[in-house]
Amino acid sequence: MRLESLVADRIGEELQRRIVQGVYVQGSLIPPERTLAKEFACSRSTVSRALAGLARGGLIERRPGRGTRVLPLGGRATPALL
């Protein structure tokens, strides 16, 4: 597994934790990729990969030009993170 994939997985886990814990609440926008890349000291493509995984998992909705919105959890949260 490439380093970028490992970093993206860790970022995805952290963002998922924040969603589950209510840091990013249902319906809210999460920070832009550029902001998250600075926070996690990585490239935007790594953040984009992490967000793509969360979108596939049904936690967020990505809309170009409109941002990334947190979707209702609806039981999709990983129990280990609760």
Secondary structure, 3 states (H helix, E strand, C coil): CCHHHHHHHHHHHHHHHHHHCCCCCCCCEECCHHHHHHHHCCCHHHHHHHHHHHHHCCCEEEECCCEEEECCCCCCCCHHHC
